[in-house]
Amino acid sequence: MRCEVVAVGTELLLGQIVDTNSAWIGEQLALAGIDCHRHTAVGDNRERMLSVIRDALDRADVIIVTGGLGPTQDDITRDVVAEVMGVPMERDPAIVAEISSRFAGRDREMPATNLRQADIPIGARAIAEMPGTAPGLVCPIGDRILYAVPGVPWEMKVMLEGTVLPDLRRRAGAEEVIISRVLRTWGRSESSLAELLEEEIHRLDVEGGPTLAFLASGMEGLKIRITAKGTNQETVMNILKEEEALVRKIVGPIVFGVDEQSMESVILDELAGQGLTLGVAESLTGGMIGSRLTEVPGSSKTFLGSIVAYHPDIKHKILGLPEGPVVSREAALSMADGACRVLGADVSVAVTGVAGPEPLEDEIPGTVWMATKVDGISQASRVIFPFNRSQTRQFTVISVLDQLRHRLLDRRRT
Amino acid sequence: MRCEVVAVGTELLLGQIVDTNSAWIGEQLALAGIDCHRHTAVGDNRERMLSVIRDALDRADVIIVTGGLGPTQDDITRDVVAEVMGVPMERDPAIVAEISSRFAGRDREMPATNLRQADIPIGARAIAEMPGTAPGLVCPIGDRILYAVPGVPWEMKVMLEGTVLPDLRRRAGAEEVIISRVLRTWGRSESSLAELLEEEIHRLDVEGGPTLAFLASGMEGLKIRITAKGTNQETVMNILKEEEALVRKIVGPIVFGVDEQSMESVILDELAGQGLTLGVAESLTGGMIGSRLTEVPGSSKTFLGSIVAYHPDIKHKILGLPEGPVVSREAALSMADGACRVLGADVSVAVTGVAGPEPLEDEIPGTVWMATKVDGISQASRVIFPFNRSQTRQFTVISVLDQLRHRLLDRRRT
């Protein structure tokens, strides 16, 4: 079974947004063992959309179209698909009711244009999941099938996972299973990881087996992706398990998580496991450490709060820093102490530094002092990141949390 | 002159990397007034690359191909282009020398495969800029032209800016200039904005003129993009200016910024202009308000800090909330008071609510109380967002900052 992905939207061609949907869909298709030979982006233009979709139907069994399902005049995917199918559209009363109820729930009046979204080409059916107000469509076209889903990434994902991918797997029958596992690491550069794993990659090349790839992902860590193929899920999971053990043996404790486990979720789990609460004191990150921790549902069990002491006065007044420079070992240690004391936390992390672009207290941008406090003992270290403001802040977040992770692991062992 | 962009690389189809090149190139072409009707991504496969490139040459005058110029066996763009041109390749001694000198300079031995990069289809010429070891190519094909540039973004950009775009502008002669301006809004849904602007959009359709489009961008606001064409920059800027004034008149003060101005930068500028400092007290956002504000360089002039009071104890102990529910009008008002008092700030924003997925104090997920304090007067309001955890947090950030914005605008007027 061959698939193509078509992304609709003039804003994609104009580069006003980057098409992340096609990459995500490509990844899901690969995991489902379905070949995808082409991604195409086309503008909100009837003639050109017709031509792109018809060409794709000539080559592929399945087309996934994203975008152009919204309520406004430039959203014409429904109309174009109906034209390709050679059928008129019909307003679906169930969808009218559904859209109306969404607006009623939000206590907002529904603009009449939203009802255009309830128009469905005859012969197509609406996708059951409808996270926004745009219904997705399943459209049989001869022996081909076209799925139309919204361009809004989270709406698209809900429909892909709920309907499109299960449907495709059913149609594809028993194909090859391809599964990846991601080991997330922190503390080594991509090239040094590649060097560490050079022999293993060579062995896999020669003997055949899973493949290893690296992906630098900022605050999400440096990822090692292991991808394996096989005739069924069990076989593939066993290959992945063995290879994961080999890789972990080679790279050691820099692996902090697997797949979707972020550094934050790992820290929160470890704290919960040890029955500890966490407090934060942050300066250059401005709240990002707390923000990232609280992205994780259930973080309120262990994370108490953060003192974002951006102005030096707040550092002195609330966290009790002694007079003196605020980008220093003493400042970081004192902030970690202050976070535990003021927030009543068992352990803490603290950061202070120069995000840039301007220097501060004669320290160059990228200079960051990080501290952790565990069992009453505070430790601090300095890093000078060779990055821009945004990267410096992000790398500070994951670096200080990784320092806490190592201390918590040591604590558990002893 | 019509252009298409072709991105080559199996990793794009598999979603291992997101194709940011096509978006960037699309933006540059739009700025140069060159129409781009299609982006296509294809894998490192001879047959499929031939088909994609030949199809594109049927439709467009210019093709820009990115990727597949590296030294390894799967980099076959050179070979495929030679086949499309119907010519053999010839090793270019100048490029051999250039590549060798790069390796000599880096004190590294050159793998023999790197010399493949010096093979040029006869009739093509190498692009002068060569930031990496992969030369780019300018390939005349009949009356069409194909540019092949590397997939590494910074190498691609150097070649586009140095050779491809100047070359295209020269070929295009005096073509149109296309410029967009984005008005960022908050406070109305996409469909209600579309309804407000329906008449204006209709007028522009009938009379000709700039186009309007909408783009929901989460925490970045709901964007109205005005795009205008003309023979030179000055004309286009005047059209944009006039249309911006018309749109602002219709939609009113929901426009908070233009182009790259975020809600945070607007708030910080307004505070600086009025000589006010800002303090924050946040619960469900966990630090995101502070984090977003401090993304803006220079935010330390007005933003003092944030008390991230995630655990109820911190709300009572540090911010001085009275006993009682923490998701309530009283709690939000008391947090806004606390932020001003504890941080010594002139004005403050505060949020408390239920990010989900679990309810809290019998309030459903999405329930958020927001408060602002300006000139000693605190105001609070409640919203129930019909979104998931992450969206609820993001929409809370922009919503409470927008409330502060309106109060600051009122303050400036009186």
Chai-1 contact restraints between the chains, C-beta under 6 A:
chainA,res_idxA,chainB,res_idxB,connection_type,confidence,min_distance_angstrom,max_distance_angstrom,comment,restraint_id
A,L13,B,G26,contact,1.0,0.0,6.0,A-B,restraint_1
A,L13,B,C36,contact,1.0,0.0,6.0,A-B,restraint_2
A,L14,B,G26,contact,1.0,0.0,6.0,A-B,restraint_3
A,L14,B,A30,contact,1.0,0.0,6.0,A-B,restraint_4
A,G15,B,A23,contact,1.0,0.0,6.0,A-B,restraint_5
A,G15,B,W24,contact,1.0,0.0,6.0,A-B,restraint_6
A,G15,B,G26,contact,1.0,0.0,6.0,A-B,restraint_7
A,G15,B,E27,contact,1.0,0.0,6.0,A-B,restraint_8
A,V18,B,T20,contact,1.0,0.0,6.0,A-B,restraint_9
A,V18,B,A23,contact,1.0,0.0,6.0,A-B,restraint_10
A,T20,B,V18,contact,1.0,0.0,6.0,A-B,restraint_11
A,A23,B,G15,contact,1.0,0.0,6.0,A-B,restraint_12
A,A23,B,V18,contact,1.0,0.0,6.0,A-B,restraint_13
A,W24,B,G15,contact,1.0,0.0,6.0,A-B,restraint_14
A,G26,B,L13,contact,1.0,0.0,6.0,A-B,restraint_15
A,G26,B,L14,contact,1.0,0.0,6.0,A-B,restraint_16
A,G26,B,G15,contact,1.0,0.0,6.0,A-B,restraint_17
A,E27,B,G15,contact,1.0,0.0,6.0,A-B,restraint_18
A,A30,B,L14,contact,1.0,0.0,6.0,A-B,restraint_19
A,C36,B,L13,contact,1.0,0.0,6.0,A-B,restraint_20
A,H37,B,R48,contact,1.0,0.0,6.0,A-B,restraint_21
A,R38,B,V42,contact,1.0,0.0,6.0,A-B,restraint_22
A,H39,B,A41,contact,1.0,0.0,6.0,A-B,restraint_23
A,T40,B,T40,contact,1.0,0.0,6.0,A-B,restraint_24
A,A41,B,H39,contact,1.0,0.0,6.0,A-B,restraint_25
A,V42,B,R38,contact,1.0,0.0,6.0,A-B,restraint_26
A,R48,B,H37,contact,1.0,0.0,6.0,A-B,restraint_27
A,P71,B,S191,contact,1.0,0.0,6.0,A-B,restraint_28
A,T72,B,A194,contact,1.0,0.0,6.0,A-B,restraint_29
A,T72,B,F214,contact,1.0,0.0,6.0,A-B,restraint_30
A,R106,B,P386,contact,1.0,0.0,6.0,A-B,restraint_31
A,P111,B,S191,contact,1.0,0.0,6.0,A-B,restraint_32
A,P111,B,S192,contact,1.0,0.0,6.0,A-B,restraint_33
A,P111,B,E195,contact,1.0,0.0,6.0,A-B,restraint_34
A,T113,B,S191,contact,1.0,0.0,6.0,A-B,restraint_35
A,T113,B,A194,contact,1.0,0.0,6.0,A-B,restraint_36
A,N114,B,S191,contact,1.0,0.0,6.0,A-B,restraint_37
A,G286,B,G290,contact,1.0,0.0,6.0,A-B,restraint_38
A,G286,B,S291,contact,1.0,0.0,6.0,A-B,restraint_39
A,G286,B,T294,contact,1.0,0.0,6.0,A-B,restraint_40
A,G287,B,G287,contact,1.0,0.0,6.0,A-B,restraint_41
A,G287,B,G290,contact,1.0,0.0,6.0,A-B,restraint_42
A,G287,B,S291,contact,1.0,0.0,6.0,A-B,restraint_43
A,G287,B,S306,contact,1.0,0.0,6.0,A-B,restraint_44
A,M288,B,S291,contact,1.0,0.0,6.0,A-B,restraint_45
A,G290,B,G286,contact,1.0,0.0,6.0,A-B,restraint_46
A,G290,B,G287,contact,1.0,0.0,6.0,A-B,restraint_47
A,G290,B,V308,contact,1.0,0.0,6.0,A-B,restraint_48
A,S291,B,G286,contact,1.0,0.0,6.0,A-B,restraint_49
A,S291,B,G287,contact,1.0,0.0,6.0,A-B,restraint_50
A,S291,B,M288,contact,1.0,0.0,6.0,A-B,restraint_51
A,S291,B,S291,contact,1.0,0.0,6.0,A-B,restraint_52
A,T294,B,G286,contact,1.0,0.0,6.0,A-B,restraint_53
A,P297,B,P357,contact,1.0,0.0,6.0,A-B,restraint_54
A,S300,B,Y310,contact,1.0,0.0,6.0,A-B,restraint_55
A,F303,B,Y310,contact,1.0,0.0,6.0,A-B,restraint_56
A,L304,B,H311,contact,1.0,0.0,6.0,A-B,restraint_57
A,L304,B,I314,contact,1.0,0.0,6.0,A-B,restraint_58
A,G305,B,V308,contact,1.0,0.0,6.0,A-B,restraint_59
A,G305,B,A309,contact,1.0,0.0,6.0,A-B,restraint_60
A,G305,B,Y310,contact,1.0,0.0,6.0,A-B,restraint_61
A,G305,B,H311,contact,1.0,0.0,6.0,A-B,restraint_62
A,G305,B,I314,contact,1.0,0.0,6.0,A-B,restraint_63
A,S306,B,G287,contact,1.0,0.0,6.0,A-B,restraint_64
A,S306,B,V308,contact,1.0,0.0,6.0,A-B,restraint_65
A,V308,B,G290,contact,1.0,0.0,6.0,A-B,restraint_66
A,V308,B,G305,contact,1.0,0.0,6.0,A-B,restraint_67
A,V308,B,S306,contact,1.0,0.0,6.0,A-B,restraint_68
A,A309,B,G305,contact,1.0,0.0,6.0,A-B,restraint_69
A,Y310,B,S300,contact,1.0,0.0,6.0,A-B,restraint_70
A,Y310,B,F303,contact,1.0,0.0,6.0,A-B,restraint_71
A,Y310,B,G305,contact,1.0,0.0,6.0,A-B,restraint_72
A,H311,B,L304,contact,1.0,0.0,6.0,A-B,restraint_73
A,H311,B,G305,contact,1.0,0.0,6.0,A-B,restraint_74
A,I314,B,L304,contact,1.0,0.0,6.0,A-B,restraint_75
A,I314,B,G305,contact,1.0,0.0,6.0,A-B,restraint_76
A,P357,B,P297,contact,1.0,0.0,6.0,A-B,restraint_77
